[in-house]
Amino acid sequence: MELLIFFFGALYLFGFVIAGTILAVGCAAIVALALIVFVIRFWYAIFVTVFTLFLLMLLIGSFIWLLEINVVLGLAVAVLYGYFSQILRKYLQSKGWINNAFAD
């Protein structure tokens, strides 16, 4: 009985390790995506965002989940995120706070 409890406890902790790894990879991808989207043009940013969201959805769920409404909502958020990040980038450039050689 103790061996069975130990086995299920080990599986439970292993599940936390897997979930933590997925969370860490997801957070790192979001931070990298934010930095990438901030320095490149809008349409390139949309492509990078959609591609990264696709990889994150594959990491978290299954391919069936990609076909649900979450894809549409994710793409809408990606477009808004890219659009507002470009507005912020242009504002910061107009104030002279950033000088971006890759931008328009």
Gaussian input, Z-matrix of N, CA and C with variables (Angstrom, degrees):
# hf/3-21g

backbone

0 1
 N
 C     1     B1
 C     2     B2     1     A1
 N     3     B3     2     A2     1     D1
 C     4     B4     3     A3     2     D2
 C     5     B5     4     A4     3     D3
 N     6     B6     5     A5     4     D4
 C     7     B7     6     A6     5     D5
 C     8     B8     7     A7     6     D6
 N     9     B9     8     A8     7     D7
 C    10    B10     9     A9     8     D8
 C    11    B11    10    A10     9     D9
 N    12    B12    11    A11    10    D10
 C    13    B13    12    A12    11    D11
 C    14    B14    13    A13    12    D12
 N    15    B15    14    A14    13    D13
 C    16    B16    15    A15    14    D14
 C    17    B17    16    A16    15    D15
 N    18    B18    17    A17    16    D16
 C    19    B19    18    A18    17    D17
 C    20    B20    19    A19    18    D18
 N    21    B21    20    A20    19    D19
 C    22    B22    21    A21    20    D20
 C    23    B23    22    A22    21    D21
 N    24    B24    23    A23    22    D22
 C    25    B25    24    A24    23    D23
 C    26    B26    25    A25    24    D24
 N    27    B27    26    A26    25    D25
 C    28    B28    27    A27    26    D26
 C    29    B29    28    A28    27    D27
 N    30    B30    29    A29    28    D28
 C    31    B31    30    A30    29    D29
 C    32    B32    31    A31    30    D30
 N    33    B33    32    A32    31    D31
 C    34    B34    33    A33    32    D32
 C    35    B35    34    A34    33    D33
 N    36    B36    35    A35    34    D34
 C    37    B37    36    A36    35    D35
 C    38    B38    37    A37    36    D36
 N    39    B39    38    A38    37    D37
 C    40    B40    39    A39    38    D38
 C    41    B41    40    A40    39    D39
 N    42    B42    41    A41    40    D40
 C    43    B43    42    A42    41    D41
 C    44    B44    43    A43    42    D42
 N    45    B45    44    A44    43    D43
 C    46    B46    45    A45    44    D44
 C    47    B47    46    A46    45    D45
 N    48    B48    47    A47    46    D46
 C    49    B49    48    A48    47    D47
 C    50    B50    49    A49    48    D48
 N    51    B51    50    A50    49    D49
 C    52    B52    51    A51    50    D50
 C    53    B53    52    A52    51    D51
 N    54    B54    53    A53    52    D52
 C    55    B55    54    A54    53    D53
 C    56    B56    55    A55    54    D54
 N    57    B57    56    A56    55    D55
 C    58    B58    57    A57    56    D56
 C    59    B59    58    A58    57    D57
 N    60    B60    59    A59    58    D58
 C    61    B61    60    A60    59    D59
 C    62    B62    61    A61    60    D60
 N    63    B63    62    A62    61    D61
 C    64    B64    63    A63    62    D62
 C    65    B65    64    A64    63    D63
 N    66    B66    65    A65    64    D64
 C    67    B67    66    A66    65    D65
 C    68    B68    67    A67    66    D66
 N    69    B69    68    A68    67    D67
 C    70    B70    69    A69    68    D68
 C    71    B71    70    A70    69    D69
 N    72    B72    71    A71    70    D70
 C    73    B73    72    A72    71    D71
 C    74    B74    73    A73    72    D72
 N    75    B75    74    A74    73    D73
 C    76    B76    75    A75    74    D74
 C    77    B77    76    A76    75    D75
 N    78    B78    77    A77    76    D76
 C    79    B79    78    A78    77    D77
 C    80    B80    79    A79    78    D78
 N    81    B81    80    A80    79    D79
 C    82    B82    81    A81    80    D80
 C    83    B83    82    A82    81    D81
 N    84    B84    83    A83    82    D82
 C    85    B85    84    A84    83    D83
 C    86    B86    85    A85    84    D84
 N    87    B87    86    A86    85    D85
 C    88    B88    87    A87    86    D86
 C    89    B89    88    A88    87    D87
 N    90    B90    89    A89    88    D88
 C    91    B91    90    A90    89    D89
 C    92    B92    91    A91    90    D90
 N    93    B93    92    A92    91    D91
 C    94    B94    93    A93    92    D92
 C    95    B95    94    A94    93    D93
 N    96    B96    95    A95    94    D94
 C    97    B97    96    A96    95    D95
 C    98    B98    97    A97    96    D96
 N    99    B99    98    A98    97    D97
 C   100   B100    99    A99    98    D98
 C   101   B101   100   A100    99    D99
 N   102   B102   101   A101   100   D100
 C   103   B103   102   A102   101   D101
 C   104   B104   103   A103   102   D102
 N   105   B105   104   A104   103   D103
 C   106   B106   105   A105   104   D104
 C   107   B107   106   A106   105   D105
 N   108   B108   107   A107   106   D106
 C   109   B109   108   A108   107   D107
 C   110   B110   109   A109   108   D108
 N   111   B111   110   A110   109   D109
 C   112   B112   111   A111   110   D110
 C   113   B113   112   A112   111   D111
 N   114   B114   113   A113   112   D112
 C   115   B115   114   A114   113   D113
 C   116   B116   115   A115   114   D114
 N   117   B117   116   A116   115   D115
 C   118   B118   117   A117   116   D116
 C   119   B119   118   A118   117   D117
 N   120   B120   119   A119   118   D118
 C   121   B121   120   A120   119   D119
 C   122   B122   121   A121   120   D120
 N   123   B123   122   A122   121   D121
 C   124   B124   123   A123   122   D122
 C   125   B125   124   A124   123   D123
 N   126   B126   125   A125   124   D124
 C   127   B127   126   A126   125   D125
 C   128   B128   127   A127   126   D126
 N   129   B129   128   A128   127   D127
 C   130   B130   129   A129   128   D128
 C   131   B131   130   A130   129   D129
 N   132   B132   131   A131   130   D130
 C   133   B133   132   A132   131   D131
 C   134   B134   133   A133   132   D132
 N   135   B135   134   A134   133   D133
 C   136   B136   135   A135   134   D134
 C   137   B137   136   A136   135   D135
 N   138   B138   137   A137   136   D136
 C   139   B139   138   A138   137   D137
 C   140   B140   139   A139   138   D138
 N   141   B141   140   A140   139   D139
 C   142   B142   141   A141   140   D140
 C   143   B143   142   A142   141   D141
 N   144   B144   143   A143   142   D142
 C   145   B145   144   A144   143   D143
 C   146   B146   145   A145   144   D144
 N   147   B147   146   A146   145   D145
 C   148   B148   147   A147   146   D146
 C   149   B149   148   A148   147   D147
 N   150   B150   149   A149   148   D148
 C   151   B151   150   A150   149   D149
 C   152   B152   151   A151   150   D150
 N   153   B153   152   A152   151   D151
 C   154   B154   153   A153   152   D152
 C   155   B155   154   A154   153   D153
 N   156   B156   155   A155   154   D154
 C   157   B157   156   A156   155   D155
 C   158   B158   157   A157   156   D156
 N   159   B159   158   A158   157   D157
 C   160   B160   159   A159   158   D158
 C   161   B161   160   A160   159   D159
 N   162   B162   161   A161   160   D160
 C   163   B163   162   A162   161   D161
 C   164   B164   163   A163   162   D162
 N   165   B165   164   A164   163   D163
 C   166   B166   165   A165   164   D164
 C   167   B167   166   A166   165   D165
 N   168   B168   167   A167   166   D166
 C   169   B169   168   A168   167   D167
 C   170   B170   169   A169   168   D168
 N   171   B171   170   A170   169   D169
 C   172   B172   171   A171   170   D170
 C   173   B173   172   A172   171   D171
 N   174   B174   173   A173   172   D172
 C   175   B175   174   A174   173   D173
 C   176   B176   175   A175   174   D174
 N   177   B177   176   A176   175   D175
 C   178   B178   177   A177   176   D176
 C   179   B179   178   A178   177   D177
 N   180   B180   179   A179   178   D178
 C   181   B181   180   A180   179   D179
 C   182   B182   181   A181   180   D180
 N   183   B183   182   A182   181   D181
 C   184   B184   183   A183   182   D182
 C   185   B185   184   A184   183   D183
 N   186   B186   185   A185   184   D184
 C   187   B187   186   A186   185   D185
 C   188   B188   187   A187   186   D186
 N   189   B189   188   A188   187   D187
 C   190   B190   189   A189   188   D188
 C   191   B191   190   A190   189   D189
 N   192   B192   191   A191   190   D190
 C   193   B193   192   A192   191   D191
 C   194   B194   193   A193   192   D192
 N   195   B195   194   A194   193   D193
 C   196   B196   195   A195   194   D194
 C   197   B197   196   A196   195   D195
 N   198   B198   197   A197   196   D196
 C   199   B199   198   A198   197   D197
 C   200   B200   199   A199   198   D198
 N   201   B201   200   A200   199   D199
 C   202   B202   201   A201   200   D200
 C   203   B203   202   A202   201   D201
 N   204   B204   203   A203   202   D202
 C   205   B205   204   A204   203   D203
 C   206   B206   205   A205   204   D204
 N   207   B207   206   A206   205   D205
 C   208   B208   207   A207   206   D206
 C   209   B209   208   A208   207   D207
 N   210   B210   209   A209   208   D208
 C   211   B211   210   A210   209   D209
 C   212   B212   211   A211   210   D210
 N   213   B213   212   A212   211   D211
 C   214   B214   213   A213   212   D212
 C   215   B215   214   A214   213   D213
 N   216   B216   215   A215   214   D214
 C   217   B217   216   A216   215   D215
 C   218   B218   217   A217   216   D216
 N   219   B219   218   A218   217   D217
 C   220   B220   219   A219   218   D218
 C   221   B221   220   A220   219   D219
 N   222   B222   221   A221   220   D220
 C   223   B223   222   A222   221   D221
 C   224   B224   223   A223   222   D222
 N   225   B225   224   A224   223   D223
 C   226   B226   225   A225   224   D224
 C   227   B227   226   A226   225   D225
 N   228   B228   227   A227   226   D226
 C   229   B229   228   A228   227   D227
 C   230   B230   229   A229   228   D228
 N   231   B231   230   A230   229   D229
 C   232   B232   231   A231   230   D230
 C   233   B233   232   A232   231   D231
 N   234   B234   233   A233   232   D232
 C   235   B235   234   A234   233   D233
 C   236   B236   235   A235   234   D234
 N   237   B237   236   A236   235   D235
 C   238   B238   237   A237   236   D236
 C   239   B239   238   A238   237   D237
 N   240   B240   239   A239   238   D238
 C   241   B241   240   A240   239   D239
 C   242   B242   241   A241   240   D240
 N   243   B243   242   A242   241   D241
 C   244   B244   243   A243   242   D242
 C   245   B245   244   A244   243   D243
 N   246   B246   245   A245   244   D244
 C   247   B247   246   A246   245   D245
 C   248   B248   247   A247   246   D246
 N   249   B249   248   A248   247   D247
 C   250   B250   249   A249   248   D248
 C   251   B251   250   A250   249   D249
 N   252   B252   251   A251   250   D250
 C   253   B253   252   A252   251   D251
 C   254   B254   253   A253   252   D252
 N   255   B255   254   A254   253   D253
 C   256   B256   255   A255   254   D254
 C   257   B257   256   A256   255   D255
 N   258   B258   257   A257   256   D256
 C   259   B259   258   A258   257   D257
 C   260   B260   259   A259   258   D258
 N   261   B261   260   A260   259   D259
 C   262   B262   261   A261   260   D260
 C   263   B263   262   A262   261   D261
 N   264   B264   263   A263   262   D262
 C   265   B265   264   A264   263   D263
 C   266   B266   265   A265   264   D264
 N   267   B267   266   A266   265   D265
 C   268   B268   267   A267   266   D266
 C   269   B269   268   A268   267   D267
 N   270   B270   269   A269   268   D268
 C   271   B271   270   A270   269   D269
 C   272   B272   271   A271   270   D270
 N   273   B273   272   A272   271   D271
 C   274   B274   273   A273   272   D272
 C   275   B275   274   A274   273   D273
 N   276   B276   275   A275   274   D274
 C   277   B277   276   A276   275   D275
 C   278   B278   277   A277   276   D276
 N   279   B279   278   A278   277   D277
 C   280   B280   279   A279   278   D278
 C   281   B281   280   A280   279   D279
 N   282   B282   281   A281   280   D280
 C   283   B283   282   A282   281   D281
 C   284   B284   283   A283   282   D282
 N   285   B285   284   A284   283   D283
 C   286   B286   285   A285   284   D284
 C   287   B287   286   A286   285   D285
 N   288   B288   287   A287   286   D286
 C   289   B289   288   A288   287   D287
 C   290   B290   289   A289   288   D288
 N   291   B291   290   A290   289   D289
 C   292   B292   291   A291   290   D290
 C   293   B293   292   A292   291   D291
 N   294   B294   293   A293   292   D292
 C   295   B295   294   A294   293   D293
 C   296   B296   295   A295   294   D294
 N   297   B297   296   A296   295   D295
 C   298   B298   297   A297   296   D296
 C   299   B299   298   A298   297   D297
 N   300   B300   299   A299   298   D298
 C   301   B301   300   A300   299   D299
 C   302   B302   301   A301   300   D300
 N   303   B303   302   A302   301   D301
 C   304   B304   303   A303   302   D302
 C   305   B305   304   A304   303   D303
 N   306   B306   305   A305   304   D304
 C   307   B307   306   A306   305   D305
 C   308   B308   307   A307   306   D306
 N   309   B309   308   A308   307   D307
 C   310   B310   309   A309   308   D308
 C   311   B311   310   A310   309   D309

   B1=1.4531
   B2=1.5306
   B3=1.3412
   B4=1.4581
   B5=1.5271
   B6=1.3207
   B7=1.4621
   B8=1.5291
   B9=1.3176
   B10=1.4573
   B11=1.5284
   B12=1.3230
   B13=1.4714
   B14=1.5261
   B15=1.3295
   B16=1.4610
   B17=1.5299
   B18=1.3384
   B19=1.4582
   B20=1.5258
   B21=1.3322
   B22=1.4622
   B23=1.5272
   B24=1.3217
   B25=1.4670
   B26=1.5180
   B27=1.3281
   B28=1.4656
   B29=1.5235
   B30=1.3302
   B31=1.4622
   B32=1.5258
   B33=1.3254
   B34=1.4638
   B35=1.5305
   B36=1.3229
   B37=1.4659
   B38=1.5242
   B39=1.3218
   B40=1.4611
   B41=1.5248
   B42=1.3294
   B43=1.4633
   B44=1.5134
   B45=1.3355
   B46=1.4643
   B47=1.5260
   B48=1.3191
   B49=1.4654
   B50=1.5251
   B51=1.3238
   B52=1.4698
   B53=1.5231
   B54=1.3420
   B55=1.4670
   B56=1.5285
   B57=1.3215
   B58=1.4612
   B59=1.5143
   B60=1.3156
   B61=1.4643
   B62=1.5169
   B63=1.3286
   B64=1.4608
   B65=1.5218
   B66=1.3304
   B67=1.4642
   B68=1.5261
   B69=1.3275
   B70=1.4630
   B71=1.5229
   B72=1.3204
   B73=1.4665
   B74=1.5203
   B75=1.3252
   B76=1.4607
   B77=1.5154
   B78=1.3325
   B79=1.4690
   B80=1.5241
   B81=1.3210
   B82=1.4647
   B83=1.5224
   B84=1.3254
   B85=1.4648
   B86=1.5199
   B87=1.3253
   B88=1.4645
   B89=1.5234
   B90=1.3274
   B91=1.4706
   B92=1.5284
   B93=1.3268
   B94=1.4679
   B95=1.5186
   B96=1.3141
   B97=1.4616
   B98=1.5209
   B99=1.3262
   B100=1.4635
   B101=1.5259
   B102=1.3188
   B103=1.4638
   B104=1.5238
   B105=1.3244
   B106=1.4653
   B107=1.5175
   B108=1.3320
   B109=1.4587
   B110=1.5239
   B111=1.3144
   B112=1.4590
   B113=1.5276
   B114=1.3191
   B115=1.4664
   B116=1.5270
   B117=1.3246
   B118=1.4607
   B119=1.5202
   B120=1.3032
   B121=1.4591
   B122=1.5220
   B123=1.3344
   B124=1.4634
   B125=1.5242
   B126=1.3282
   B127=1.4618
   B128=1.5229
   B129=1.3214
   B130=1.4589
   B131=1.5247
   B132=1.3314
   B133=1.4624
   B134=1.5278
   B135=1.3246
   B136=1.4666
   B137=1.5266
   B138=1.3338
   B139=1.4628
   B140=1.5271
   B141=1.3297
   B142=1.4669
   B143=1.5229
   B144=1.3347
   B145=1.4578
   B146=1.5244
   B147=1.3149
   B148=1.4687
   B149=1.5259
   B150=1.3214
   B151=1.4618
   B152=1.5252
   B153=1.3291
   B154=1.4613
   B155=1.5175
   B156=1.3250
   B157=1.4642
   B158=1.5259
   B159=1.3144
   B160=1.4630
   B161=1.5267
   B162=1.3271
   B163=1.4653
   B164=1.5192
   B165=1.3435
   B166=1.4597
   B167=1.5214
   B168=1.3211
   B169=1.4608
   B170=1.5234
   B171=1.3205
   B172=1.4616
   B173=1.5199
   B174=1.3253
   B175=1.4565
   B176=1.5184
   B177=1.3150
   B178=1.4604
   B179=1.5220
   B180=1.3039
   B181=1.4570
   B182=1.5069
   B183=1.2969
   B184=1.4537
   B185=1.5188
   B186=1.3134
   B187=1.4612
   B188=1.5217
   B189=1.3284
   B190=1.4696
   B191=1.5226
   B192=1.3168
   B193=1.4640
   B194=1.5234
   B195=1.3173
   B196=1.4609
   B197=1.5219
   B198=1.3125
   B199=1.4523
   B200=1.5268
   B201=1.3191
   B202=1.4571
   B203=1.5229
   B204=1.3125
   B205=1.4651
   B206=1.5293
   B207=1.3155
   B208=1.4639
   B209=1.5230
   B210=1.3260
   B211=1.4605
   B212=1.5166
   B213=1.3289
   B214=1.4625
   B215=1.5243
   B216=1.3169
   B217=1.4660
   B218=1.5280
   B219=1.3295
   B220=1.4603
   B221=1.5157
   B222=1.3205
   B223=1.4617
   B224=1.5227
   B225=1.3296
   B226=1.4651
   B227=1.5224
   B228=1.3142
   B229=1.4662
   B230=1.5206
   B231=1.3290
   B232=1.4639
   B233=1.5199
   B234=1.3231
   B235=1.4657
   B236=1.5234
   B237=1.3228
   B238=1.4710
   B239=1.5267
   B240=1.3316
   B241=1.4577
   B242=1.5300
   B243=1.3261
   B244=1.4595
   B245=1.5181
   B246=1.3302
   B247=1.4653
   B248=1.5293
   B249=1.3226
   B250=1.4640
   B251=1.5243
   B252=1.3264
   B253=1.4621
   B254=1.5242
   B255=1.3350
   B256=1.4632
   B257=1.5250
   B258=1.3311
   B259=1.4678
   B260=1.5221
   B261=1.3272
   B262=1.4623
   B263=1.5267
   B264=1.3339
   B265=1.4661
   B266=1.5253
   B267=1.3231
   B268=1.4714
   B269=1.5272
   B270=1.3224
   B271=1.4630
   B272=1.5327
   B273=1.3196
   B274=1.4628
   B275=1.5234
   B276=1.3278
   B277=1.4636
   B278=1.5206
   B279=1.3353
   B280=1.4656
   B281=1.5220
   B282=1.3245
   B283=1.4643
   B284=1.5227
   B285=1.3276
   B286=1.4538
   B287=1.5150
   B288=1.3176
   B289=1.4588
   B290=1.5173
   B291=1.3328
   B292=1.4612
   B293=1.5171
   B294=1.3193
   B295=1.4528
   B296=1.5170
   B297=1.3157
   B298=1.4514
   B299=1.5231
   B300=1.3138
   B301=1.4638
   B302=1.5272
   B303=1.3423
   B304=1.4583
   B305=1.5189
   B306=1.3049
   B307=1.4706
   B308=1.5175
   B309=1.3303
   B310=1.4765
   B311=1.5055
   A1=110.98
   A2=115.41
   A3=118.48
   A4=111.54
   A5=115.69
   A6=119.82
   A7=110.84
   A8=116.77
   A9=121.27
   A10=110.84
   A11=116.79
   A12=120.89
   A13=110.06
   A14=117.04
   A15=120.62
   A16=111.03
   A17=116.77
   A18=121.29
   A19=110.80
   A20=117.23
   A21=119.88
   A22=111.67
   A23=117.02
   A24=120.23
   A25=111.56
   A26=116.54
   A27=120.04
   A28=110.70
   A29=117.13
   A30=119.78
   A31=111.17
   A32=116.10
   A33=121.18
   A34=110.44
   A35=117.01
   A36=120.72
   A37=111.32
   A38=116.97
   A39=120.12
   A40=110.69
   A41=116.82
   A42=120.90
   A43=111.60
   A44=117.16
   A45=120.08
   A46=111.67
   A47=117.26
   A48=120.81
   A49=110.17
   A50=116.65
   A51=120.37
   A52=110.38
   A53=116.70
   A54=120.12
   A55=110.72
   A56=117.09
   A57=120.03
   A58=112.46
   A59=116.71
   A60=120.42
   A61=110.87
   A62=116.92
   A63=120.40
   A64=110.26
   A65=116.96
   A66=120.40
   A67=110.95
   A68=117.61
   A69=120.59
   A70=111.39
   A71=116.84
   A72=119.97
   A73=110.28
   A74=116.44
   A75=120.41
   A76=112.18
   A77=117.21
   A78=120.54
   A79=111.13
   A80=117.12
   A81=119.94
   A82=111.06
   A83=116.72
   A84=119.67
   A85=111.36
   A86=117.33
   A87=120.14
   A88=110.66
   A89=117.82
   A90=120.68
   A91=110.28
   A92=117.11
   A93=119.99
   A94=110.79
   A95=116.43
   A96=120.78
   A97=111.06
   A98=116.78
   A99=119.69
   A100=110.98
   A101=117.54
   A102=120.16
   A103=111.52
   A104=116.76
   A105=119.96
   A106=110.96
   A107=116.45
   A108=120.60
   A109=110.66
   A110=117.30
   A111=120.71
   A112=112.39
   A113=118.46
   A114=119.35
   A115=114.77
   A116=119.03
   A117=118.75
   A118=110.41
   A119=116.34
   A120=121.39
   A121=111.82
   A122=114.10
   A123=120.51
   A124=112.96
   A125=118.81
   A126=119.94
   A127=111.71
   A128=117.22
   A129=119.24
   A130=110.14
   A131=115.33
   A132=119.86
   A133=111.12
   A134=116.70
   A135=119.71
   A136=110.37
   A137=117.18
   A138=120.10
   A139=110.99
   A140=117.06
   A141=120.93
   A142=110.40
   A143=116.99
   A144=120.92
   A145=111.35
   A146=116.70
   A147=120.05
   A148=110.55
   A149=117.46
   A150=120.65
   A151=110.99
   A152=116.96
   A153=120.17
   A154=111.34
   A155=117.37
   A156=119.60
   A157=111.00
   A158=116.73
   A159=120.34
   A160=110.63
   A161=116.86
   A162=119.84
   A163=111.77
   A164=117.15
   A165=119.59
   A166=111.23
   A167=117.04
   A168=118.95
   A169=111.14
   A170=116.90
   A171=119.04
   A172=110.89
   A173=116.91
   A174=120.70
   A175=110.99
   A176=116.92
   A177=120.72
   A178=111.95
   A179=117.65
   A180=120.12
   A181=112.87
   A182=114.76
   A183=121.24
   A184=109.23
   A185=116.32
   A186=119.95
   A187=111.50
   A188=116.95
   A189=120.42
   A190=109.71
   A191=116.50
   A192=120.82
   A193=110.59
   A194=116.77
   A195=120.10
   A196=112.24
   A197=116.86
   A198=120.52
   A199=112.45
   A200=117.78
   A201=120.82
   A202=110.40
   A203=114.56
   A204=121.95
   A205=111.96
   A206=117.72
   A207=119.95
   A208=111.78
   A209=117.31
   A210=120.18
   A211=110.14
   A212=116.37
   A213=120.04
   A214=110.51
   A215=116.50
   A216=119.53
   A217=111.04
   A218=116.58
   A219=119.72
   A220=112.43
   A221=117.30
   A222=120.33
   A223=111.16
   A224=117.07
   A225=119.87
   A226=110.62
   A227=116.67
   A228=120.19
   A229=110.37
   A230=117.98
   A231=121.05
   A232=111.30
   A233=116.80
   A234=120.08
   A235=110.46
   A236=116.92
   A237=119.76
   A238=111.45
   A239=116.40
   A240=120.49
   A241=110.80
   A242=116.79
   A243=120.17
   A244=112.21
   A245=116.36
   A246=120.89
   A247=111.20
   A248=116.66
   A249=119.41
   A250=112.30
   A251=117.59
   A252=118.67
   A253=110.83
   A254=117.26
   A255=119.62
   A256=111.34
   A257=117.00
   A258=119.99
   A259=109.83
   A260=116.85
   A261=120.61
   A262=111.06
   A263=116.97
   A264=120.04
   A265=111.07
   A266=117.22
   A267=120.13
   A268=111.13
   A269=117.24
   A270=120.60
   A271=110.50
   A272=116.53
   A273=119.78
   A274=111.47
   A275=117.69
   A276=120.21
   A277=110.88
   A278=117.34
   A279=119.60
   A280=111.44
   A281=117.05
   A282=120.89
   A283=112.11
   A284=116.90
   A285=120.65
   A286=113.61
   A287=117.47
   A288=120.49
   A289=112.36
   A290=117.05
   A291=120.17
   A292=108.09
   A293=115.82
   A294=121.92
   A295=106.37
   A296=116.19
   A297=120.79
   A298=109.84
   A299=116.59
   A300=121.02
   A301=111.86
   A302=118.05
   A303=120.87
   A304=112.88
   A305=117.28
   A306=120.26
   A307=110.25
   A308=114.36
   A309=121.59
   A310=110.30
   D1=-42.66
   D2=179.20
   D3=-63.30
   D4=-35.87
   D5=178.05
   D6=-64.99
   D7=-38.84
   D8=178.10
   D9=-65.41
   D10=-42.44
   D11=177.42
   D12=-63.22
   D13=-43.13
   D14=177.94
   D15=-61.80
   D16=-41.78
   D17=-179.16
   D18=-62.38
   D19=-47.76
   D20=179.70
   D21=-68.05
   D22=-34.84
   D23=175.73
   D24=-64.29
   D25=-40.01
   D26=178.19
   D27=-65.93
   D28=-40.79
   D29=177.21
   D30=-64.04
   D31=-39.08
   D32=179.46
   D33=-62.75
   D34=-46.64
   D35=178.77
   D36=-66.89
   D37=-36.76
   D38=176.83
   D39=-62.72
   D40=-36.35
   D41=175.03
   D42=-61.57
   D43=-39.32
   D44=176.44
   D45=-65.50
   D46=-37.36
   D47=177.95
   D48=-64.11
   D49=-44.58
   D50=179.09
   D51=-64.08
   D52=-46.12
   D53=-179.67
   D54=-63.04
   D55=-40.33
   D56=178.07
   D57=-65.25
   D58=-37.74
   D59=177.38
   D60=-64.97
   D61=-44.44
   D62=178.52
   D63=-62.65
   D64=-41.84
   D65=178.42
   D66=-63.33
   D67=-43.15
   D68=-179.66
   D69=-65.11
   D70=-42.59
   D71=178.54
   D72=-64.83
   D73=-41.52
   D74=178.23
   D75=-62.35
   D76=-44.19
   D77=178.84
   D78=-65.28
   D79=-41.30
   D80=178.22
   D81=-64.03
   D82=-39.39
   D83=178.39
   D84=-66.05
   D85=-38.41
   D86=179.11
   D87=-66.53
   D88=-41.39
   D89=178.15
   D90=-65.08
   D91=-45.03
   D92=178.08
   D93=-62.55
   D94=-40.34
   D95=178.35
   D96=-63.00
   D97=-41.35
   D98=179.14
   D99=-62.29
   D100=-41.05
   D101=179.54
   D102=-69.56
   D103=-38.78
   D104=179.82
   D105=-67.17
   D106=-46.40
   D107=-177.45
   D108=-64.00
   D109=-30.12
   D110=-176.74
   D111=-70.25
   D112=-26.53
   D113=-173.21
   D114=-108.39
   D115=-3.19
   D116=-179.32
   D117=-117.15
   D118=170.53
   D119=-176.49
   D120=-68.03
   D121=163.56
   D122=-170.67
   D123=-59.77
   D124=-49.41
   D125=-174.62
   D126=-70.92
   D127=-32.95
   D128=173.22
   D129=-66.51
   D130=-38.56
   D131=179.20
   D132=-63.20
   D133=-39.31
   D134=178.02
   D135=-63.26
   D136=-42.48
   D137=179.10
   D138=-62.39
   D139=-46.71
   D140=-179.73
   D141=-62.88
   D142=-41.29
   D143=-179.05
   D144=-64.34
   D145=-46.88
   D146=-179.20
   D147=-63.92
   D148=-41.81
   D149=179.37
   D150=-63.64
   D151=-42.64
   D152=179.99
   D153=-67.72
   D154=-40.45
   D155=176.38
   D156=-62.20
   D157=-37.70
   D158=177.04
   D159=-60.86
   D160=-45.64
   D161=179.35
   D162=-65.55
   D163=-39.57
   D164=179.01
   D165=-65.56
   D166=-39.33
   D167=178.35
   D168=-66.78
   D169=-36.42
   D170=175.53
   D171=-65.99
   D172=-36.39
   D173=179.96
   D174=-68.16
   D175=-41.44
   D176=-174.65
   D177=-82.72
   D178=-44.35
   D179=-173.08
   D180=-120.39
   D181=-145.67
   D182=-179.94
   D183=-119.99
   D184=175.75
   D185=-179.21
   D186=-68.15
   D187=-30.30
   D188=178.08
   D189=-62.17
   D190=-37.97
   D191=-178.74
   D192=-64.57
   D193=-29.40
   D194=178.88
   D195=-65.75
   D196=-24.10
   D197=-176.84
   D198=-86.99
   D199=-4.43
   D200=-178.45
   D201=-85.39
   D202=-173.20
   D203=-176.58
   D204=-65.66
   D205=-18.60
   D206=-179.26
   D207=-61.11
   D208=-30.10
   D209=178.04
   D210=-65.63
   D211=-45.33
   D212=-179.56
   D213=-62.86
   D214=-44.77
   D215=178.72
   D216=-65.24
   D217=-40.18
   D218=178.54
   D219=-63.72
   D220=-40.05
   D221=178.72
   D222=-68.14
   D223=-38.04
   D224=177.43
   D225=-63.24
   D226=-42.86
   D227=177.50
   D228=-65.73
   D229=-38.45
   D230=179.12
   D231=-62.54
   D232=-42.28
   D233=179.45
   D234=-65.33
   D235=-45.43
   D236=178.90
   D237=-63.59
   D238=-41.53
   D239=179.56
   D240=-62.23
   D241=-46.08
   D242=178.38
   D243=-62.97
   D244=-40.80
   D245=-178.78
   D246=-64.78
   D247=-49.09
   D248=-177.82
   D249=-70.74
   D250=-30.06
   D251=176.16
   D252=-67.97
   D253=-33.65
   D254=177.10
   D255=-70.70
   D256=-37.38
   D257=175.57
   D258=-61.43
   D259=-45.07
   D260=178.94
   D261=-63.44
   D262=-41.72
   D263=179.81
   D264=-62.89
   D265=-43.97
   D266=179.63
   D267=-65.29
   D268=-37.50
   D269=177.76
   D270=-63.92
   D271=-45.41
   D272=179.88
   D273=-66.22
   D274=-33.84
   D275=175.86
   D276=-67.93
   D277=-38.78
   D278=-179.25
   D279=-66.85
   D280=-29.11
   D281=176.91
   D282=-82.77
   D283=-10.10
   D284=-179.54
   D285=81.10
   D286=15.24
   D287=-178.80
   D288=-80.93
   D289=-25.82
   D290=174.82
   D291=-132.10
   D292=151.31
   D293=175.62
   D294=-128.93
   D295=107.63
   D296=-171.87
   D297=-112.00
   D298=115.24
   D299=-178.59
   D300=-74.53
   D301=-22.18
   D302=-177.14
   D303=-86.22
   D304=-13.31
   D305=-174.94
   D306=-81.99
   D307=178.96
   D308=-175.18
   D309=-48.48

